[in-house]
Amino acid sequence: MYQLVIGLEVHIQPSTKSKMFCGCNAKYFGSAPNTYTCPVCLGLPGALPVPNKVAIEKCLKLGLALNCKINKQSKFDRKHYFYPDLPKGYQISQYDMPFCYEGFLEIDTDKDAKRIRITRIHMEEDTAKSIHNENETLIDINKSGVPLVELVTEPDFQDIKEVLAFAKRLRQIVRYLDISTADMEKGQMRFELNMSLKKAGDKGLPKYKVEVKNIGSISVLEKVINYEYERQSKILDDGKNPDQETRGLRDLSGKTHSQRKKEVAEDYRYFPEPDIPPINVDDKWLEEIKIQIGELPQDKKYRFIENFKLEPSTAETIISNKNRAQWFEDAIENEKNHETIALFGKWFIRDVLGMAKVDKIKLKDLKFGGKDLLELVQMIRNGELSGTLAKQVLDEMYKTGAKPQEIVEKRGLKLVSDEGELNEIVDRVLRDNSKVLDDINKNPNIIKFLLGQVMKMTKGKADPQKAMKLIESKLSKN
């Protein structure tokens, strides 16, 4: 058995109106090829870059959210390599003075929480899009020059669950902070995997590292790790080391193929970008950015578990989306009963989110609000509605926006809980099913059958708990 050693590089396109170093529109996705271009992003002689302040602020915001140190003086550098997606023949990036460094992100694991160290977060420009056909490669410059935040971790991941937890939590944070919509289908968030294997118990890092580039979804990232584990372990089993190389994806199956020998920093011939002066990050600017951060997903999850006594899995589902968490919290802001809040959480996740997902609508577009759902849940807790009746009420709320109490009164859905009335109904059910009672000692589930008959006779309006007690009491006397 081998142990995974994994580090990630994550590329995030911050949401900005213009590109990183020019005024071209950064919202290129779906536009006609090579329409958002200018002398700067085409790399024409004499064109001068001007940094995008909003993009830099979003980079700094992510760094602060991930507990990074901030370089008070930073700079851009030229990273040289030849490829058709770089019209200039170099990329404007950052080398030895990134905006953010030495941070961490805490993730939940099966055992406890774990900190994944962040080596650096820096700012650069994206490359053009290459479209490889059978006999030619086409280039679309629209993406060239779009702002790109690159986050690099230490090789702290030891199993696949940690990688996936990190990727999901990071995407949540990016969306919470409005840094990017992180739509992976549009390439707004991409992963590069640095992976090697070592024997369990071995100290230090392996003597090789394999990089897999341009992984465009978390599910594919999982597949790549599984594929590379099998591929690399077979090589190690033969007494060899896998080549230190850069690999690409064959398809969405996660299978990889060799592209080129892995570069090192010296190959890029970094030197300071001569057309952009050093950038000073003062305390006032940082304080303005810190104010915008607010509560992060992991902190919100811990608070929901502590204050509302939610199960960790329930809390995780609710905080996975900022608007979802706000909808939940606004609804239960004045509710003090933890059992009611827990039941509300279950109905919210299972039923409300389920209906919204089927019809592909957002919470803000629902015809009812969180307070209405809480009223429905309180009616269940007070014994006014059974779960079956409550689902009928919720369905009507979803379709019409009517209030729960109005629906109950209009459709006569209130539970039959009067003992006299229930007593008559139970007696009738026992008379109608007298033959079944002969087998009750052989089959205890007959009691559930009898309860079902009571619910059927009352069209689901009988209080199930009271009905069950009456059935058991009458049977014990026989």
C-alpha positions in Angstrom: 0.0 0.0 0.0 1.1 3.5 -0.8 0.3 6.8 0.8 -0.8 9.8 -1.2 1.2 13.0 -1.2 -0.8 15.7 -2.9 -0.5 19.5 -3.4 -2.9 21.6 -5.3 -2.7 24.6 -7.5 -6.0 26.3 -8.0 -6.7 28.9 -10.6 -9.7 31.2 -10.0 -11.0 33.9 -12.4 -12.1 36.8 -10.2 -15.3 38.5 -11.3 -14.3 41.8 -12.9 -15.6 44.0 -15.7 -12.3 44.3 -17.5 -9.2 42.2 -18.0 -6.1 42.2 -15.8 -3.9 44.7 -17.6 -6.2 46.3 -20.2 -9.8 47.7 -20.7 -11.1 44.7 -22.7 -14.3 43.1 -21.5 -13.5 40.2 -19.1 -16.9 38.5 -19.6 -15.8 36.6 -22.7 -17.6 33.3 -22.2 -19.9 32.5 -25.2 -18.7 35.5 -27.2 -17.5 35.2 -30.8 -13.8 34.2 -30.9 -11.2 37.0 -30.9 -13.6 39.9 -30.4 -12.4 41.1 -27.0 -8.9 42.1 -27.9 -6.6 45.1 -28.0 -2.9 45.8 -28.5 -2.2 44.9 -24.8 -3.7 41.5 -24.7 -2.5 40.8 -28.3 1.0 41.6 -27.2 1.7 44.2 -29.8 4.9 46.3 -29.6 4.6 49.4 -27.5 1.4 48.4 -25.6 1.7 49.0 -21.9 -0.2 47.1 -19.1 -2.1 48.8 -16.4 -3.1 46.6 -13.3 -6.7 46.0 -12.4 -7.2 47.3 -8.9 -10.5 45.3 -8.3 -8.8 42.1 -9.3 -5.9 42.7 -6.8 -8.4 43.5 -4.1 -10.2 40.2 -4.6 -6.8 38.4 -4.4 -6.0 40.2 -1.1 -9.5 39.4 0.2 -9.0 35.7 -0.4 -5.6 35.8 1.2 -7.0 37.5 4.3 -9.8 35.0 4.5 -7.3 32.1 4.3 -5.2 33.5 7.2 -2.3 34.6 4.9 0.5 37.0 5.5 0.4 40.0 3.1 3.4 41.4 1.4 3.2 45.1 2.0 5.2 45.7 -1.2 4.6 43.4 -4.1 5.5 43.3 -7.8 4.6 41.6 -11.0 7.1 39.4 -13.0 7.5 38.1 -16.5 7.2 34.3 -16.8 8.7 33.3 -20.1 7.6 30.2 -22.1 6.6 29.7 -25.7 3.1 28.5 -26.5 0.5 29.8 -28.9 -1.8 30.8 -26.1 0.6 33.6 -25.0 0.8 36.2 -27.7 3.5 38.1 -25.9 5.8 35.1 -25.4 5.5 35.6 -21.7 2.9 35.8 -19.0 2.7 38.6 -16.4 2.6 36.8 -13.1 4.3 37.0 -9.7 7.4 35.1 -8.6 9.2 35.9 -5.3 6.8 38.7 -3.9 3.3 37.4 -4.2 0.5 39.4 -2.6 -0.3 36.6 -0.1 1.7 33.9 1.5 1.9 31.4 4.4 -1.8 30.9 5.2 -4.1 27.9 5.9 -7.6 26.6 5.3 -9.2 24.4 7.9 -11.3 21.5 6.6 -13.4 18.8 8.3 -12.1 15.2 8.2 -13.5 11.9 9.4 -11.5 12.2 12.6 -11.4 15.9 13.3 -10.4 19.1 11.6 -7.2 19.6 9.7 -5.3 22.6 8.5 -4.1 22.6 4.9 -1.2 25.1 4.5 -1.4 27.7 1.8 2.1 28.4 0.3 1.1 31.5 -1.7 -1.8 33.3 -3.4 -0.7 35.5 -6.3 -2.2 37.4 -9.2 -1.5 36.8 -12.9 -3.2 36.9 -16.3 -5.0 34.0 -18.0 -3.9 32.6 -21.3 -5.8 32.4 -24.6 -8.0 29.3 -25.3 -6.5 26.7 -27.5 -8.8 24.5 -29.6 -7.1 21.4 -30.9 -8.5 19.8 -34.0 -7.1 16.8 -35.8 -4.8 18.7 -38.1 -4.7 22.2 -36.6 -4.8 24.3 -33.4 -7.1 27.3 -33.3 -6.5 30.2 -30.8 -9.2 32.4 -29.2 -7.6 35.5 -27.6 -10.8 36.5 -25.7 -9.6 34.7 -22.5 -6.0 36.0 -22.8 -5.4 38.7 -20.2 -8.4 37.8 -18.0 -7.5 38.2 -14.3 -6.4 34.9 -12.6 -5.8 34.3 -8.9 -3.5 31.3 -8.3 -3.5 29.5 -5.0 -0.8 27.0 -4.2 -0.9 24.6 -1.2 1.7 22.7 0.5 1.7 18.9 -0.1 -0.5 18.3 3.0 -3.2 16.1 1.5 -2.9 12.4 2.5 -6.2 11.0 1.2 -8.7 11.8 -1.4 -11.4 12.9 1.0 -9.2 15.7 2.2 -8.6 17.0 -1.3 -12.3 17.0 -2.1 -13.2 18.7 1.2 -10.6 21.4 0.5 -11.8 22.0 -3.1 -15.5 22.3 -2.0 -14.7 24.5 1.0 -12.5 26.8 -1.1 -15.2 27.1 -3.8 -17.7 28.0 -1.1 -15.4 30.7 0.3 -14.8 32.2 -3.1 -18.5 32.4 -3.7 -19.3 33.7 -0.2 -16.9 36.6 -0.6 -18.0 37.4 -4.2 -14.5 36.9 -5.5 -15.8 34.7 -8.3 -18.9 32.8 -9.3 -16.5 29.8 -9.7 -18.5 28.3 -12.4 -16.3 25.4 -13.3 -18.1 24.6 -16.6 -17.0 28.0 -17.8 -13.4 27.6 -16.6 -13.7 30.1 -13.8 -12.1 27.7 -11.3 -9.6 25.0 -12.4 -7.2 22.6 -10.6 -3.7 21.5 -11.2 -2.8 18.3 -9.3 0.7 17.7 -8.0 0.8 14.1 -6.8 3.2 11.4 -5.9 3.2 8.2 -3.7 5.3 6.9 -0.9 5.3 3.8 1.2 3.2 4.1 4.4 5.5 5.2 7.2 8.2 6.7 5.0 9.3 10.2 6.1 9.9 13.1 3.8 8.7 13.6 0.3 9.1 11.2 -2.6 11.9 11.8 -5.2 9.4 12.6 -8.0 6.3 14.7 -8.6 3.6 14.3 -11.4 1.6 17.4 -12.4 -1.8 17.0 -14.0 -3.1 20.3 -15.6 -6.5 21.9 -16.3 -8.8 19.8 -14.3 -12.2 21.4 -14.7 -14.4 19.9 -12.1 -14.2 18.4 -8.6 -15.7 15.1 -9.7 -13.0 14.8 -12.4 -10.3 15.7 -9.9 -11.4 12.7 -7.9 -11.2 10.5 -10.9 -7.7 11.8 -11.8 -6.4 11.0 -8.3 -7.8 7.4 -8.5 -6.3 6.9 -12.0 -2.9 8.3 -11.1 -2.8 6.2 -7.9 -3.2 3.0 -10.0 -0.8 4.2 -12.6 2.0 5.3 -10.3 1.6 2.4 -7.9 2.2 -0.1 -10.7 5.4 1.7 -11.7 6.6 1.7 -8.1 5.7 -2.0 -7.7 8.2 -2.6 -10.6 10.9 -1.0 -8.6 11.0 2.2 -10.7 10.0 5.9 -10.0 7.4 7.5 -12.2 8.8 10.3 -14.5 8.7 13.8 -13.2 6.4 15.2 -15.8 3.4 17.3 -16.8 0.4 15.3 -17.8 -2.9 16.3 -19.4 -6.4 14.8 -19.4 -7.6 12.5 -22.1 -11.2 13.0 -21.3 -13.6 13.4 -18.4 -12.9 9.8 -17.3 -9.8 11.1 -15.4 -7.3 9.2 -17.6 -4.1 11.2 -18.2 -1.4 11.3 -20.8 2.2 12.6 -20.9 2.6 16.1 -22.3 6.1 17.2 -21.4 8.9 17.0 -18.9 8.1 19.1 -15.8 9.6 22.6 -15.8 11.4 24.2 -12.9 11.4 27.9 -12.0 14.7 28.5 -13.8 13.1 27.4 -17.1 10.8 30.4 -17.0 13.5 33.0 -16.8 11.5 35.2 -14.3 12.4 38.8 -14.0 10.5 41.9 -12.7 7.9 43.3 -15.1 9.6 46.5 -16.3 6.3 48.2 -17.3 4.6 47.9 -13.9 6.0 49.6 -10.8 6.0 47.8 -7.4 2.6 47.9 -5.7 2.3 49.1 -2.1 -0.4 47.5 0.1 -0.9 49.8 3.1 -2.8 49.0 6.3 -5.8 51.3 5.4 -6.4 49.4 2.2 -6.2 46.1 4.0 -8.7 47.3 6.7 -11.1 48.3 4.0 -10.9 44.8 2.5 -11.2 43.0 5.9 -14.5 44.8 6.6 -16.0 43.1 3.5 -15.2 39.5 4.5 -17.8 38.7 7.2 -18.5 35.2 8.5 -16.9 32.3 6.5 -18.6 28.9 5.8 -16.6 26.9 8.3 -17.2 29.4 11.1 -20.9 29.5 10.2 -21.1 25.7 10.3 -19.6 25.6 13.8 -22.0 28.3 15.0 -25.0 26.5 13.6 -23.9 23.3 15.4 -23.2 25.1 18.6 -26.1 27.5 18.7 -28.9 25.6 17.0 -27.8 22.1 17.9 -27.9 20.9 14.3 -26.3 17.7 13.1 -23.0 18.4 11.3 -24.3 17.0 8.0 -27.4 19.2 8.3 -25.3 22.3 9.0 -23.0 21.5 6.1 -25.8 21.3 3.7 -27.4 24.5 4.8 -24.1 26.6 4.8 -23.0 25.2 1.4 -24.7 28.2 -0.2 -24.6 31.7 1.3 -28.2 32.6 0.3 -29.4 29.2 1.6 -27.8 29.8 5.0 -29.3 33.3 5.1 -32.8 32.0 4.3 -32.5 29.5 7.0 -31.2 31.9 9.6 -33.8 34.6 8.8 -36.6 32.1 9.3 -35.5 30.8 12.7 -34.1 34.0 14.2 -36.7 34.2 17.0 -37.2 30.4 17.5 -35.6 29.2 20.8 -36.6 25.5 20.7 -33.8 23.4 19.4 -36.0 20.5 18.5 -38.2 22.8 16.4 -35.1 24.2 14.7 -33.8 20.7 14.0 -37.1 19.6 12.5 -37.2 22.9 10.4 -33.8 22.0 9.1 -34.9 18.6 8.0 -38.0 19.9 6.2 -35.9 22.7 4.6 -33.3 20.3 3.2 -35.5 17.4 2.3 -38.6 19.0 1.0 -38.1 22.7 0.2 -34.7 22.3 -1.4 -35.9 19.1 -3.1 -38.9 20.9 -4.8 -36.7 23.9 -5.7 -34.2 21.6 -7.3 -36.8 19.7 -9.4 -38.2 23.0 -10.8 -34.7 24.7 -11.0 -35.8 27.8 -9.1 -34.0 29.8 -6.5 -35.1 30.3 -2.9 -35.8 34.0 -3.4 -38.3 33.0 -6.1 -40.4 30.7 -3.9 -44.0 31.8 -3.3 -43.6 31.4 0.4 -40.9 32.4 2.9 -38.9 30.9 5.7 -41.3 32.1 8.4 -44.2 30.3 6.6 -42.2 27.0 6.7 -41.4 27.6 10.4 -45.2 28.1 11.1 -45.8 24.7 9.4 -43.1 23.0 11.4 -44.5 24.5 14.6 -47.9 23.0 13.8 -46.3 19.6 13.4 -44.6 20.0 16.8 -47.8 21.2 18.4 -49.6 18.1 17.2 -51.9 20.0 14.9 -50.6 18.2 11.7 -49.1 14.9 10.9 -46.2 14.6 8.6 -48.4 13.4 5.8 -50.9 16.3 6.2 -48.0 18.8 6.5 -46.7 17.6 3.1 -50.0 18.4 1.6 -50.0 21.8 3.1 -46.4 22.5 1.9 -47.3 21.4 -1.6 -50.2 24.0 -1.5 -47.9 26.7 -0.1 -45.4 25.9 -2.9 -48.1 26.2 -5.6 -50.1 29.2 -4.3 -48.1 31.0 -1.6 -51.0 30.7 0.8 -50.3 30.6 4.6 -50.2 27.2 6.4 -53.1 28.1 8.7 -55.3 29.3 5.8 -54.7 26.0 3.9 -55.4 23.9 7.0 -58.7 25.7 7.7 -59.8 25.8 4.0 -59.1 22.1 3.4 -60.1 20.8 6.8 -56.7 19.2 7.4 -56.4 19.5 11.1 -55.6 16.3 13.0 -58.4 14.3 14.6 -57.1 14.2 18.2 -60.3 14.1 20.1 -60.2 10.8 22.1 -63.9 10.2 21.8 -63.9 10.5 18.1 -60.6 8.5 17.7 -62.0 5.8 20.0 -65.0 5.2 17.7 -62.8 5.1 14.7 -60.4 2.5 16.3 -63.3 0.4 17.4 -64.6 0.3 13.9 -61.2 -0.6 12.4 -60.9 -3.5 14.9 -64.4 -4.8 14.1 -63.7 -4.6 10.3 -60.4 -6.5 10.7 -61.4 -9.1 13.4 -60.0 -12.0 11.3 -56.6 -10.3 11.2 -56.4 -10.1 15.0 -56.2 -13.9 15.3 -52.7 -13.7 13.9 -51.4 -10.8 16.0 -49.2 -13.0 18.2 -47.5 -14.5 15.1 -47.1 -11.1 13.3 -46.6 -8.0 15.6 -46.6 -5.8 12.4 -50.4 -6.2 12.3 -50.5 -3.3 14.7 -48.9 -1.0 12.1 -51.5 -2.4 9.6 -54.3 -1.4 11.9 -52.8 2.1 12.4 -52.7 2.4 8.6 -56.4 1.5 8.4 -57.2 4.3 10.9 -55.2 6.8 8.9 -56.9 5.6 5.7 -60.3 6.0 7.2 -59.6 9.5 8.4 -57.7 10.4 5.2 -54.5 10.9 7.2 -56.1 13.2 9.7 -55.9 11.0 12.8 -53.2 11.8 15.4 -51.0 8.8 14.8 -49.5 8.7 18.3 -52.9 8.8 20.0 -54.3 6.3 17.6 -51.5 3.9 18.2 -51.9 4.1 22.0 -55.6 3.4 21.7 -55.0 0.4 19.4 -52.4 -1.0 21.8 -54.6 -0.4 24.8 -57.6 -2.2 23.3 -55.6 -5.1 22.1 -54.0 -5.7 25.5 -57.5 -6.1 27.0 -58.4 -8.8 24.6 
